[in-house]
Amino acid sequence: MAIHYHCRHCKVKIGSLESVQSTEILGFHHLTSDERSTMLTHDSNGDIQVKVICEDCHEALTQNPEFYQLDTIIQ
Ligand SMILES: [Zn+2]
C-alpha cells in the first residue's frame, strides 16, 4: 500500500510513501482512535491518506491562531 500525506488546511500534497508493508513503522498505533479517525482516511484501493499540517499553514497558524479557530468552525 501507499501512504499519501496532505495538508488538512490548504490540501497541498506533502508527500507519499510507496510500498509500505506495515503501518507499524509510521507510528499510527501511537495515535488514539479519535486521532486516527480524524487524521487517517483509507482509500478503497488500500492506500491511506494522512491529513497533517504543512509548514506554510503551521507558520500561519502560529501567527494567526484565530485562523485556526475559524477553520475548525467551518469543518
Ligand atoms: Zn497547508
N, CA, C, O and the ligand as a Tripos MOL2 file, in Angstrom:
@<TRIPOS>MOLECULE
protein
  301   299    76     0     0
PROTEIN
NO_CHARGES

@<TRIPOS>ATOM
      1 N           0.8440   -1.1930    0.0000 N.3       1 MET1
      2 CA          0.0000    0.0000    0.0000 C.3       1 MET1
      3 C           0.8790    1.2430    0.0000 C.2       1 MET1
      4 O           2.0830    1.1800    0.2470 O.2       1 MET1
      5 N           0.2470    2.3660   -0.2820 N.am      2 ALA2
      6 CA          0.9710    3.6310   -0.2640 C.3       2 ALA2
      7 C           0.3210    4.5650    0.7590 C.2       2 ALA2
      8 O          -0.8800    4.4900    1.0190 O.2       2 ALA2
      9 N           1.1290    5.4280    1.3180 N.am      3 ILE3
     10 CA          0.6320    6.4120    2.2750 C.3       3 ILE3
     11 C           0.7990    7.7890    1.6440 C.2       3 ILE3
     12 O           1.8960    8.1400    1.2100 O.2       3 ILE3
     13 N          -0.2600    8.5600    1.5890 N.am      4 HIS4
     14 CA         -0.2130    9.8920    0.9950 C.3       4 HIS4
     15 C          -0.4810   10.9380    2.0660 C.2       4 HIS4
     16 O          -1.4660   10.8670    2.8000 O.2       4 HIS4
     17 N           0.4240   11.9130    2.1350 N.am      5 TYR5
     18 CA          0.2750   12.9820    3.1220 C.3       5 TYR5
     19 C          -0.2460   14.2420    2.4480 C.2       5 TYR5
     20 O           0.3040   14.6950    1.4440 O.2       5 TYR5
     21 N          -1.3060   14.7980    3.0080 N.am      6 HIS6
     22 CA         -1.8660   16.0560    2.5160 C.3       6 HIS6
     23 C          -2.0150   17.0170    3.6870 C.2       6 HIS6
     24 O          -2.1910   16.6030    4.8320 O.2       6 HIS6
     25 N          -1.9400   18.3240    3.3730 N.am      7 CYS7
     26 CA         -2.2080   19.3250    4.3950 C.3       7 CYS7
     27 C          -3.7160   19.3790    4.6260 C.2       7 CYS7
     28 O          -4.4930   19.4560    3.6750 O.2       7 CYS7
     29 N          -4.1180   19.3390    5.8760 N.am      8 ARG8
     30 CA         -5.5470   19.3360    6.1820 C.3       8 ARG8
     31 C          -6.1800   20.6990    5.9480 C.2       8 ARG8
     32 O          -7.4050   20.8050    5.8770 O.2       8 ARG8
     33 N          -5.3710   21.7410    5.8280 N.am      9 HIS9
     34 CA         -5.9090   23.0970    5.6750 C.3       9 HIS9
     35 C          -5.9110   23.5550    4.2260 C.2       9 HIS9
     36 O          -6.9590   23.9500    3.7140 O.2       9 HIS9
     37 N          -4.7570   23.5130    3.5450 N.am     10 CYS10
     38 CA         -4.7010   24.0160    2.1740 C.3      10 CYS10
     39 C          -4.7420   22.8720    1.1590 C.2      10 CYS10
     40 O          -4.7150   23.1180   -0.0470 O.2      10 CYS10
     41 N          -4.8060   21.6160    1.6390 N.am     11 LYS11
     42 CA         -4.9640   20.4400    0.7800 C.3      11 LYS11
     43 C          -3.7610   20.1720   -0.1330 C.2      11 LYS11
     44 O          -3.8480   19.3560   -1.0500 O.2      11 LYS11
     45 N          -2.6420   20.8590    0.1180 N.am     12 VAL12
     46 CA         -1.4710   20.6210   -0.7160 C.3      12 VAL12
     47 C          -0.9370   19.2190   -0.4380 C.2      12 VAL12
     48 O          -1.0080   18.7230    0.6870 O.2      12 VAL12
     49 N          -0.4050   18.5940   -1.4790 N.am     13 LYS13
     50 CA          0.1860   17.2720   -1.2890 C.3      13 LYS13
     51 C           1.5900   17.4320   -0.7330 C.2      13 LYS13
     52 O           2.4210   18.1120   -1.3340 O.2      13 LYS13
     53 N           1.8580   16.8200    0.3920 N.am     14 ILE14
     54 CA          3.1460   16.9860    1.0490 C.3      14 ILE14
     55 C           4.1060   15.8870    0.6290 C.2      14 ILE14
     56 O           5.2970   16.1380    0.4440 O.2      14 ILE14
     57 N           3.6050   14.6860    0.4790 N.am     15 GLY15
     58 CA          4.4910   13.6080    0.0610 C.3      15 GLY15
     59 C           3.7900   12.2710    0.1360 C.2      15 GLY15
     60 O           2.6790   12.1670    0.6550 O.2      15 GLY15
     61 N           4.4420   11.2530   -0.3840 N.am     16 SER16
     62 CA          3.8820    9.9120   -0.3810 C.3      16 SER16
     63 C           4.9530    8.9020   -0.0260 C.2      16 SER16
     64 O           6.1320    9.0820   -0.3330 O.2      16 SER16
     65 N           4.5230    7.8440    0.6220 N.am     17 LEU17
     66 CA          5.4010    6.7050    0.8470 C.3      17 LEU17
     67 C           4.8150    5.5530    0.0500 C.2      17 LEU17
     68 O           3.6670    5.1610    0.2580 O.2      17 LEU17
     69 N           5.6120    5.0130   -0.8650 N.am     18 GLU18
     70 CA          5.1360    3.9060   -1.6910 C.3      18 GLU18
     71 C           5.5490    2.5750   -1.0620 C.2      18 GLU18
     72 O           6.5280    2.5010   -0.3180 O.2      18 GLU18
     73 N           4.8050    1.5510   -1.3670 N.am     19 SER19
     74 CA          5.1530    0.1860   -0.9620 C.3      19 SER19
     75 C           5.4130    0.0490    0.5230 C.2      19 SER19
     76 O           6.4140   -0.5380    0.9350 O.2      19 SER19
     77 N           4.5190    0.5880    1.3190 N.am     20 VAL20
     78 CA          4.6430    0.4240    2.7620 C.3      20 VAL20
     79 C           4.0780   -0.9380    3.1440 C.2      20 VAL20
     80 O           2.9400   -1.2620    2.8070 O.2      20 VAL20
     81 N           4.8760   -1.7310    3.8460 N.am     21 GLN21
     82 CA          4.4520   -3.0800    4.2160 C.3      21 GLN21
     83 C           3.5960   -3.0700    5.4710 C.2      21 GLN21
     84 O           2.6750   -3.8740    5.6150 O.2      21 GLN21
     85 N           3.9080   -2.1570    6.3720 N.am     22 SER22
     86 CA          3.2050   -2.1460    7.6500 C.3      22 SER22
     87 C           3.0990   -0.7260    8.1570 C.2      22 SER22
     88 O           4.0490    0.0490    8.0440 O.2      22 SER22
     89 N           1.9400   -0.3730    8.7220 N.am     23 THR23
     90 CA          1.7900    0.9730    9.2700 C.3      23 THR23
     91 C           2.4630    1.0810   10.6350 C.2      23 THR23
     92 O           2.5380    2.1700   11.2050 O.2      23 THR23
     93 N           2.9530   -0.0380   11.1630 N.am     24 GLU24
     94 CA          3.6060   -0.0150   12.4750 C.3      24 GLU24
     95 C           4.7700    0.9750   12.5110 C.2      24 GLU24
     96 O           4.9530    1.6990   13.4900 O.2      24 GLU24
     97 N           5.5530    0.9960   11.4290 N.am     25 ILE25
     98 CA          6.7450    1.8400   11.4080 C.3      25 ILE25
     99 C           6.3810    3.3150   11.3630 C.2      25 ILE25
    100 O           7.2120    4.1690   11.6710 O.2      25 ILE25
    101 N           5.1420    3.6260   10.9800 N.am     26 LEU26
    102 CA          4.7430    5.0230   10.8580 C.3      26 LEU26
    103 C           4.2470    5.5940   12.1800 C.2      26 LEU26
    104 O           4.0220    6.7980   12.3010 O.2      26 LEU26
    105 N           4.0780    4.7290   13.1610 N.am     27 GLY27
    106 CA          3.6910    5.2030   14.4810 C.3      27 GLY27
    107 C           2.2130    5.4660   14.6340 C.2      27 GLY27
    108 O           1.7880    6.0830   15.6110 O.2      27 GLY27
    109 N           1.4090    4.9990   13.6640 N.am     28 PHE28
    110 CA         -0.0300    5.2440   13.7560 C.3      28 PHE28
    111 C          -0.6300    4.5910   15.0030 C.2      28 PHE28
    112 O          -1.6220    5.0730   15.5500 O.2      28 PHE28
    113 N          -0.0200    3.4930   15.4440 N.am     29 HIS29
    114 CA         -0.5770    2.8070   16.6010 C.3      29 HIS29
    115 C          -0.3830    3.6050   17.8840 C.2      29 HIS29
    116 O          -0.9510    3.2640   18.9210 O.2      29 HIS29
    117 N           0.4260    4.6790   17.8140 N.am     30 HIS30
    118 CA          0.5680    5.5460   18.9800 C.3      30 HIS30
    119 C          -0.5870    6.5360   19.0820 C.2      30 HIS30
    120 O          -0.7980    7.1400   20.1340 O.2      30 HIS30
    121 N          -1.3340    6.7040   17.9960 N.am     31 LEU31
    122 CA         -2.4370    7.6580   17.9980 C.3      31 LEU31
    123 C          -3.6400    7.0670   18.7350 C.2      31 LEU31
    124 O          -3.8260    5.8510   18.7800 O.2      31 LEU31
    125 N          -4.4370    7.9460   19.3020 N.am     32 THR32
    126 CA         -5.6940    7.4730   19.8770 C.3      32 THR32
    127 C          -6.6510    7.1710   18.7310 C.2      32 THR32
    128 O          -6.4150    7.5980   17.6010 O.2      32 THR32
    129 N          -7.7220    6.4460   19.0050 N.am     33 SER33
    130 CA         -8.6530    6.1110   17.9230 C.3      33 SER33
    131 C          -9.3080    7.3730   17.3800 C.2      33 SER33
    132 O          -9.6480    7.4380   16.1990 O.2      33 SER33
    133 N          -9.4880    8.3830   18.2410 N.am     34 ASP34
    134 CA        -10.0320    9.6610   17.7760 C.3      34 ASP34
    135 C          -9.0910   10.3070   16.7760 C.2      34 ASP34
    136 O          -9.5140   10.7580   15.7110 O.2      34 ASP34
    137 N          -7.7980   10.3500   17.1280 N.am     35 GLU35
    138 CA         -6.8150   10.9510   16.2430 C.3      35 GLU35
    139 C          -6.7490   10.1870   14.9220 C.2      35 GLU35
    140 O          -6.6440   10.7800   13.8490 O.2      35 GLU35
    141 N          -6.8110    8.8730   15.0230 N.am     36 ARG36
    142 CA         -6.7650    8.0690   13.7990 C.3      36 ARG36
    143 C          -7.9500    8.3860   12.9000 C.2      36 ARG36
    144 O          -7.7890    8.5190   11.6870 O.2      36 ARG36
    145 N          -9.1410    8.5080   13.4820 N.am     37 SER37
    146 CA        -10.3200    8.7270   12.6430 C.3      37 SER37
    147 C         -10.3230   10.1230   12.0350 C.2      37 SER37
    148 O         -10.9250   10.3230   10.9800 O.2      37 SER37
    149 N          -9.6600   11.1070   12.6750 N.am     38 THR38
    150 CA         -9.6250   12.4340   12.0690 C.3      38 THR38
    151 C          -8.4580   12.5850   11.1080 C.2      38 THR38
    152 O          -8.5520   13.3450   10.1430 O.2      38 THR38
    153 N          -7.3670   11.8830   11.3500 N.am     39 MET39
    154 CA         -6.1660   12.0700   10.5310 C.3      39 MET39
    155 C          -6.0890   11.1140    9.3530 C.2      39 MET39
    156 O          -5.5620   11.4700    8.3000 O.2      39 MET39
    157 N          -6.6050    9.9150    9.5180 N.am     40 LEU40
    158 CA         -6.3820    8.8760    8.5200 C.3      40 LEU40
    159 C          -7.6520    8.5570    7.7360 C.2      40 LEU40
    160 O          -8.7330    8.4100    8.3070 O.2      40 LEU40
    161 N          -7.4990    8.4540    6.4260 N.am     41 THR41
    162 CA         -8.5990    8.0270    5.5730 C.3      41 THR41
    163 C          -8.1180    6.8420    4.7480 C.2      41 THR41
    164 O          -7.0630    6.9070    4.1170 O.2      41 THR41
    165 N          -8.8820    5.7720    4.7540 N.am     42 HIS42
    166 CA         -8.4980    4.5910    3.9900 C.3      42 HIS42
    167 C          -9.1830    4.6150    2.6270 C.2      42 HIS42
    168 O         -10.4100    4.6690    2.5350 O.2      42 HIS42
    169 N          -8.3770    4.5740    1.5760 N.am     43 ASP43
    170 CA         -8.9230    4.5160    0.2230 C.3      43 ASP43
    171 C          -9.4400    3.1110   -0.0600 C.2      43 ASP43
    172 O          -9.0680    2.1490    0.6120 O.2      43 ASP43
    173 N         -10.3090    3.0130   -1.0730 N.am     44 SER44
    174 CA        -10.8530    1.7020   -1.4220 C.3      44 SER44
    175 C          -9.7710    0.7800   -1.9800 C.2      44 SER44
    176 O          -9.9160   -0.4420   -1.9380 O.2      44 SER44
    177 N          -8.6840    1.3580   -2.5020 N.am     45 ASN45
    178 CA         -7.6070    0.5260   -3.0510 C.3      45 ASN45
    179 C          -6.5710    0.1420   -2.0000 C.2      45 ASN45
    180 O          -5.5460   -0.4540   -2.3300 O.2      45 ASN45
    181 N          -6.8340    0.4820   -0.7280 N.am     46 GLY46
    182 CA         -5.9280    0.0730    0.3320 C.3      46 GLY46
    183 C          -4.9410    1.1380    0.7560 C.2      46 GLY46
    184 O          -4.2870    1.0030    1.7910 O.2      46 GLY46
    185 N          -4.8220    2.2120   -0.0420 N.am     47 ASP47
    186 CA         -3.9170    3.2900    0.3450 C.3      47 ASP47
    187 C          -4.4950    4.0480    1.5390 C.2      47 ASP47
    188 O          -5.6890    3.9830    1.8300 O.2      47 ASP47
    189 N          -3.6090    4.7600    2.2110 N.am     48 ILE48
    190 CA         -4.0440    5.5560    3.3590 C.3      48 ILE48
    191 C          -3.7100    7.0210    3.0940 C.2      48 ILE48
    192 O          -2.5850    7.3530    2.7230 O.2      48 ILE48
    193 N          -4.6930    7.8860    3.2870 N.am     49 GLN49
    194 CA         -4.4970    9.3220    3.1960 C.3      49 GLN49
    195 C          -4.3090    9.8530    4.6130 C.2      49 GLN49
    196 O          -5.1150    9.5800    5.5030 O.2      49 GLN49
    197 N          -3.2350   10.6150    4.8110 N.am     50 VAL50
    198 CA         -2.9630   11.1650    6.1300 C.3      50 VAL50
    199 C          -3.0760   12.6780    6.0770 C.2      50 VAL50
    200 O          -2.4280   13.3250    5.2540 O.2      50 VAL50
    201 N          -3.8880   13.2370    6.9430 N.am     51 LYS51
    202 CA         -4.0490   14.6930    6.9990 C.3      51 LYS51
    203 C          -3.1280   15.2490    8.0630 C.2      51 LYS51
    204 O          -3.2520   14.9390    9.2480 O.2      51 LYS51
    205 N          -2.1980   16.0800    7.6100 N.am     52 VAL52
    206 CA         -1.2750   16.7270    8.5280 C.3      52 VAL52
    207 C          -1.2980   18.2320    8.2440 C.2      52 VAL52
    208 O          -2.1490   18.7130    7.4950 O.2      52 VAL52
    209 N          -0.3840   18.9520    8.8310 N.am     53 ILE53
    210 CA         -0.3120   20.3970    8.5790 C.3      53 ILE53
    211 C           1.0100   20.6970    7.9040 C.2      53 ILE53
    212 O           2.0660   20.3140    8.4060 O.2      53 ILE53
    213 N           0.9620   21.3910    6.7510 N.am     54 CYS54
    214 CA          2.1960   21.7090    6.0400 C.3      54 CYS54
    215 C           2.9100   22.8560    6.7480 C.2      54 CYS54
    216 O           2.3540   23.4910    7.6440 O.2      54 CYS54
    217 N           4.1350   23.1090    6.3370 N.am     55 GLU55
    218 CA          4.9280   24.1340    7.0030 C.3      55 GLU55
    219 C           4.3070   25.5120    6.8700 C.2      55 GLU55
    220 O           4.3060   26.2960    7.8190 O.2      55 GLU55
    221 N           3.7720   25.8080    5.6730 N.am     56 ASP56
    222 CA          3.1570   27.1190    5.4420 C.3      56 ASP56
    223 C           2.0030   27.3580    6.3900 C.2      56 ASP56
    224 O           1.9080   28.4090    7.0230 O.2      56 ASP56
    225 N           1.1210   26.3640    6.4830 N.am     57 CYS57
    226 CA         -0.0460   26.5100    7.3460 C.3      57 CYS57
    227 C           0.3630   26.5350    8.8100 C.2      57 CYS57
    228 O          -0.1980   27.2830    9.6120 O.2      57 CYS57
    229 N           1.3330   25.7190    9.1440 N.am     58 HIS58
    230 CA          1.7980   25.6890   10.5280 C.3      58 HIS58
    231 C           2.2790   27.0740   10.9290 C.2      58 HIS58
    232 O           2.0080   27.5450   12.0340 O.2      58 HIS58
    233 N           2.9970   27.7210   10.0150 N.am     59 GLU59
    234 CA          3.5090   29.0560   10.2850 C.3      59 GLU59
    235 C           2.3630   30.0500   10.4030 C.2      59 GLU59
    236 O           2.3410   30.8860   11.3060 O.2      59 GLU59
    237 N           1.4070   29.9470    9.4760 N.am     60 ALA60
    238 CA          0.2570   30.8470    9.5030 C.3      60 ALA60
    239 C          -0.5310   30.6720   10.7940 C.2      60 ALA60
    240 O          -0.9960   31.6430   11.3900 O.2      60 ALA60
    241 N          -0.6730   29.4200   11.2140 N.am     61 LEU61
    242 CA         -1.4530   29.1510   12.4260 C.3      61 LEU61
    243 C          -0.7340   29.6670   13.6630 C.2      61 LEU61
    244 O          -1.3620   30.1250   14.6180 O.2      61 LEU61
    245 N           0.5860   29.5870   13.6300 N.am     62 THR62
    246 CA          1.3550   30.0770   14.7640 C.3      62 THR62
    247 C           1.1880   31.5860   14.9030 C.2      62 THR62
    248 O           1.1270   32.1250   16.0080 O.2      62 THR62
    249 N           1.1160   32.2590   13.7400 N.am     63 GLN63
    250 CA          0.9980   33.7090   13.7700 C.3      63 GLN63
    251 C          -0.4440   34.1760   13.9050 C.2      63 GLN63
    252 O          -0.6920   35.2500   14.4530 O.2      63 GLN63
    253 N          -1.4000   33.3920   13.4180 N.am     64 ASN64
    254 CA         -2.8130   33.7740   13.4660 C.3      64 ASN64
    255 C          -3.6470   32.6370   14.0480 C.2      64 ASN64
    256 O          -4.2950   31.9020   13.3020 O.2      64 ASN64
    257 N          -3.6380   32.4870   15.3420 N.am     65 PRO65
    258 CA         -4.4230   31.3830   15.9420 C.3      65 PRO65
    259 C          -5.9070   31.5040   15.6210 C.2      65 PRO65
    260 O          -6.6110   30.4950   15.6010 O.2      65 PRO65
    261 N          -6.4070   32.7370   15.3660 N.am     66 GLU66
    262 CA         -7.8320   32.9230   15.0500 C.3      66 GLU66
    263 C          -8.1800   32.1910   13.7590 C.2      66 GLU66
    264 O          -9.2830   31.6640   13.6100 O.2      66 GLU66
    265 N          -7.2370   32.1630   12.8350 N.am     67 PHE67
    266 CA         -7.4460   31.4960   11.5570 C.3      67 PHE67
    267 C          -7.7410   30.0200   11.7740 C.2      67 PHE67
    268 O          -8.5860   29.4360   11.0950 O.2      67 PHE67
    269 N          -7.0510   29.4370   12.7060 N.am     68 TYR68
    270 CA         -7.2410   28.0190   13.0040 C.3      68 TYR68
    271 C          -8.6370   27.7860   13.5870 C.2      68 TYR68
    272 O          -9.3140   26.8240   13.2230 O.2      68 TYR68
    273 N          -9.0620   28.6660   14.4910 N.am     69 GLN69
    274 CA        -10.3880   28.5270   15.0930 C.3      69 GLN69
    275 C         -11.4680   28.6400   14.0270 C.2      69 GLN69
    276 O         -12.4510   27.8990   14.0370 O.2      69 GLN69
    277 N         -11.2700   29.5790   13.1070 N.am     70 LEU70
    278 CA        -12.2160   29.7730   12.0140 C.3      70 LEU70
    279 C         -12.3350   28.5000   11.1990 C.2      70 LEU70
    280 O         -13.4310   28.0490   10.8660 O.2      70 LEU70
    281 N         -11.1880   27.9350   10.8890 N.am     71 ASP71
    282 CA        -11.1600   26.7200   10.0960 C.3      71 ASP71
    283 C         -11.8810   25.5740   10.8090 C.2      71 ASP71
    284 O         -12.5900   24.7860   10.1840 O.2      71 ASP71
    285 N         -11.6890   25.4990   12.1000 N.am     72 THR72
    286 CA        -12.3100   24.4340   12.8890 C.3      72 THR72
    287 C         -13.8380   24.5750   12.8680 C.2      72 THR72
    288 O         -14.5650   23.5860   12.7830 O.2      72 THR72
    289 N         -14.3020   25.8140   12.9460 N.am     73 ILE73
    290 CA        -15.7540   26.0420   12.9620 C.3      73 ILE73
    291 C         -16.3700   25.6490   11.6250 C.2      73 ILE73
    292 O         -17.4610   25.0800   11.5830 O.2      73 ILE73
    293 N         -15.6640   25.9560   10.5210 N.am     74 ILE74
    294 CA        -16.1810   25.6180    9.1910 C.3      74 ILE74
    295 C         -16.3370   24.1020    9.0510 C.2      74 ILE74
    296 O         -17.3110   23.6210    8.4720 O.2      74 ILE74
    297 N         -15.3820   23.3690    9.5790 N.am     75 GLN75
    298 CA        -15.4580   21.9210    9.4770 C.3      75 GLN75
    299 C         -16.5830   21.4010   10.3580 C.2      75 GLN75
    300 O         -16.8150   20.1930   10.4150 O.2      75 GLN75
    301 ZN         -1.1660   23.8360    4.2680 Zn       76 ZN76
@<TRIPOS>BOND
     1     1     2 1
     2     2     3 1
     3     3     4 2
     4     3     5 am
     5     5     6 1
     6     6     7 1
     7     7     8 2
     8     7     9 am
     9     9    10 1
    10    10    11 1
    11    11    12 2
    12    11    13 am
    13    13    14 1
    14    14    15 1
    15    15    16 2
    16    15    17 am
    17    17    18 1
    18    18    19 1
    19    19    20 2
    20    19    21 am
    21    21    22 1
    22    22    23 1
    23    23    24 2
    24    23    25 am
    25    25    26 1
    26    26    27 1
    27    27    28 2
    28    27    29 am
    29    29    30 1
    30    30    31 1
    31    31    32 2
    32    31    33 am
    33    33    34 1
    34    34    35 1
    35    35    36 2
    36    35    37 am
    37    37    38 1
    38    38    39 1
    39    39    40 2
    40    39    41 am
    41    41    42 1
    42    42    43 1
    43    43    44 2
    44    43    45 am
    45    45    46 1
    46    46    47 1
    47    47    48 2
    48    47    49 am
    49    49    50 1
    50    50    51 1
    51    51    52 2
    52    51    53 am
    53    53    54 1
    54    54    55 1
    55    55    56 2
    56    55    57 am
    57    57    58 1
    58    58    59 1
    59    59    60 2
    60    59    61 am
    61    61    62 1
    62    62    63 1
    63    63    64 2
    64    63    65 am
    65    65    66 1
    66    66    67 1
    67    67    68 2
    68    67    69 am
    69    69    70 1
    70    70    71 1
    71    71    72 2
    72    71    73 am
    73    73    74 1
    74    74    75 1
    75    75    76 2
    76    75    77 am
    77    77    78 1
    78    78    79 1
    79    79    80 2
    80    79    81 am
    81    81    82 1
    82    82    83 1
    83    83    84 2
    84    83    85 am
    85    85    86 1
    86    86    87 1
    87    87    88 2
    88    87    89 am
    89    89    90 1
    90    90    91 1
    91    91    92 2
    92    91    93 am
    93    93    94 1
    94    94    95 1
    95    95    96 2
    96    95    97 am
    97    97    98 1
    98    98    99 1
    99    99   100 2
   100    99   101 am
   101   101   102 1
   102   102   103 1
   103   103   104 2
   104   103   105 am
   105   105   106 1
   106   106   107 1
   107   107   108 2
   108   107   109 am
   109   109   110 1
   110   110   111 1
   111   111   112 2
   112   111   113 am
   113   113   114 1
   114   114   115 1
   115   115   116 2
   116   115   117 am
   117   117   118 1
   118   118   119 1
   119   119   120 2
   120   119   121 am
   121   121   122 1
   122   122   123 1
   123   123   124 2
   124   123   125 am
   125   125   126 1
   126   126   127 1
   127   127   128 2
   128   127   129 am
   129   129   130 1
   130   130   131 1
   131   131   132 2
   132   131   133 am
   133   133   134 1
   134   134   135 1
   135   135   136 2
   136   135   137 am
   137   137   138 1
   138   138   139 1
   139   139   140 2
   140   139   141 am
   141   141   142 1
   142   142   143 1
   143   143   144 2
   144   143   145 am
   145   145   146 1
   146   146   147 1
   147   147   148 2
   148   147   149 am
   149   149   150 1
   150   150   151 1
   151   151   152 2
   152   151   153 am
   153   153   154 1
   154   154   155 1
   155   155   156 2
   156   155   157 am
   157   157   158 1
   158   158   159 1
   159   159   160 2
   160   159   161 am
   161   161   162 1
   162   162   163 1
   163   163   164 2
   164   163   165 am
   165   165   166 1
   166   166   167 1
   167   167   168 2
   168   167   169 am
   169   169   170 1
   170   170   171 1
   171   171   172 2
   172   171   173 am
   173   173   174 1
   174   174   175 1
   175   175   176 2
   176   175   177 am
   177   177   178 1
   178   178   179 1
   179   179   180 2
   180   179   181 am
   181   181   182 1
   182   182   183 1
   183   183   184 2
   184   183   185 am
   185   185   186 1
   186   186   187 1
   187   187   188 2
   188   187   189 am
   189   189   190 1
   190   190   191 1
   191   191   192 2
   192   191   193 am
   193   193   194 1
   194   194   195 1
   195   195   196 2
   196   195   197 am
   197   197   198 1
   198   198   199 1
   199   199   200 2
   200   199   201 am
   201   201   202 1
   202   202   203 1
   203   203   204 2
   204   203   205 am
   205   205   206 1
   206   206   207 1
   207   207   208 2
   208   207   209 am
   209   209   210 1
   210   210   211 1
   211   211   212 2
   212   211   213 am
   213   213   214 1
   214   214   215 1
   215   215   216 2
   216   215   217 am
   217   217   218 1
   218   218   219 1
   219   219   220 2
   220   219   221 am
   221   221   222 1
   222   222   223 1
   223   223   224 2
   224   223   225 am
   225   225   226 1
   226   226   227 1
   227   227   228 2
   228   227   229 am
   229   229   230 1
   230   230   231 1
   231   231   232 2
   232   231   233 am
   233   233   234 1
   234   234   235 1
   235   235   236 2
   236   235   237 am
   237   237   238 1
   238   238   239 1
   239   239   240 2
   240   239   241 am
   241   241   242 1
   242   242   243 1
   243   243   244 2
   244   243   245 am
   245   245   246 1
   246   246   247 1
   247   247   248 2
   248   247   249 am
   249   249   250 1
   250   250   251 1
   251   251   252 2
   252   251   253 am
   253   253   254 1
   254   254   255 1
   255   255   256 2
   256   255   257 am
   257   257   258 1
   258   258   259 1
   259   259   260 2
   260   259   261 am
   261   261   262 1
   262   262   263 1
   263   263   264 2
   264   263   265 am
   265   265   266 1
   266   266   267 1
   267   267   268 2
   268   267   269 am
   269   269   270 1
   270   270   271 1
   271   271   272 2
   272   271   273 am
   273   273   274 1
   274   274   275 1
   275   275   276 2
   276   275   277 am
   277   277   278 1
   278   278   279 1
   279   279   280 2
   280   279   281 am
   281   281   282 1
   282   282   283 1
   283   283   284 2
   284   283   285 am
   285   285   286 1
   286   286   287 1
   287   287   288 2
   288   287   289 am
   289   289   290 1
   290   290   291 1
   291   291   292 2
   292   291   293 am
   293   293   294 1
   294   294   295 1
   295   295   296 2
   296   295   297 am
   297   297   298 1
   298   298   299 1
   299   299   300 2
@<TRIPOS>SUBSTRUCTURE
     1 MET1         2 RESIDUE 1 A MET
     2 ALA2         6 RESIDUE 1 A ALA
     3 ILE3        10 RESIDUE 1 A ILE
     4 HIS4        14 RESIDUE 1 A HIS
     5 TYR5        18 RESIDUE 1 A TYR
     6 HIS6        22 RESIDUE 1 A HIS
     7 CYS7        26 RESIDUE 1 A CYS
     8 ARG8        30 RESIDUE 1 A ARG
     9 HIS9        34 RESIDUE 1 A HIS
    10 CYS10       38 RESIDUE 1 A CYS
    11 LYS11       42 RESIDUE 1 A LYS
    12 VAL12       46 RESIDUE 1 A VAL
    13 LYS13       50 RESIDUE 1 A LYS
    14 ILE14       54 RESIDUE 1 A ILE
    15 GLY15       58 RESIDUE 1 A GLY
    16 SER16       62 RESIDUE 1 A SER
    17 LEU17       66 RESIDUE 1 A LEU
    18 GLU18       70 RESIDUE 1 A GLU
    19 SER19       74 RESIDUE 1 A SER
    20 VAL20       78 RESIDUE 1 A VAL
    21 GLN21       82 RESIDUE 1 A GLN
    22 SER22       86 RESIDUE 1 A SER
    23 THR23       90 RESIDUE 1 A THR
    24 GLU24       94 RESIDUE 1 A GLU
    25 ILE25       98 RESIDUE 1 A ILE
    26 LEU26      102 RESIDUE 1 A LEU
    27 GLY27      106 RESIDUE 1 A GLY
    28 PHE28      110 RESIDUE 1 A PHE
    29 HIS29      114 RESIDUE 1 A HIS
    30 HIS30      118 RESIDUE 1 A HIS
    31 LEU31      122 RESIDUE 1 A LEU
    32 THR32      126 RESIDUE 1 A THR
    33 SER33      130 RESIDUE 1 A SER
    34 ASP34      134 RESIDUE 1 A ASP
    35 GLU35      138 RESIDUE 1 A GLU
    36 ARG36      142 RESIDUE 1 A ARG
    37 SER37      146 RESIDUE 1 A SER
    38 THR38      150 RESIDUE 1 A THR
    39 MET39      154 RESIDUE 1 A MET
    40 LEU40      158 RESIDUE 1 A LEU
    41 THR41      162 RESIDUE 1 A THR
    42 HIS42      166 RESIDUE 1 A HIS
    43 ASP43      170 RESIDUE 1 A ASP
    44 SER44      174 RESIDUE 1 A SER
    45 ASN45      178 RESIDUE 1 A ASN
    46 GLY46      182 RESIDUE 1 A GLY
    47 ASP47      186 RESIDUE 1 A ASP
    48 ILE48      190 RESIDUE 1 A ILE
    49 GLN49      194 RESIDUE 1 A GLN
    50 VAL50      198 RESIDUE 1 A VAL
    51 LYS51      202 RESIDUE 1 A LYS
    52 VAL52      206 RESIDUE 1 A VAL
    53 ILE53      210 RESIDUE 1 A ILE
    54 CYS54      214 RESIDUE 1 A CYS
    55 GLU55      218 RESIDUE 1 A GLU
    56 ASP56      222 RESIDUE 1 A ASP
    57 CYS57      226 RESIDUE 1 A CYS
    58 HIS58      230 RESIDUE 1 A HIS
    59 GLU59      234 RESIDUE 1 A GLU
    60 ALA60      238 RESIDUE 1 A ALA
    61 LEU61      242 RESIDUE 1 A LEU
    62 THR62      246 RESIDUE 1 A THR
    63 GLN63      250 RESIDUE 1 A GLN
    64 ASN64      254 RESIDUE 1 A ASN
    65 PRO65      258 RESIDUE 1 A PRO
    66 GLU66      262 RESIDUE 1 A GLU
    67 PHE67      266 RESIDUE 1 A PHE
    68 TYR68      270 RESIDUE 1 A TYR
    69 GLN69      274 RESIDUE 1 A GLN
    70 LEU70      278 RESIDUE 1 A LEU
    71 ASP71      282 RESIDUE 1 A ASP
    72 THR72      286 RESIDUE 1 A THR
    73 ILE73      290 RESIDUE 1 A ILE
    74 ILE74      294 RESIDUE 1 A ILE
    75 GLN75      298 RESIDUE 1 A GLN
    76 ZN76       301 GROUP 0 **** ****
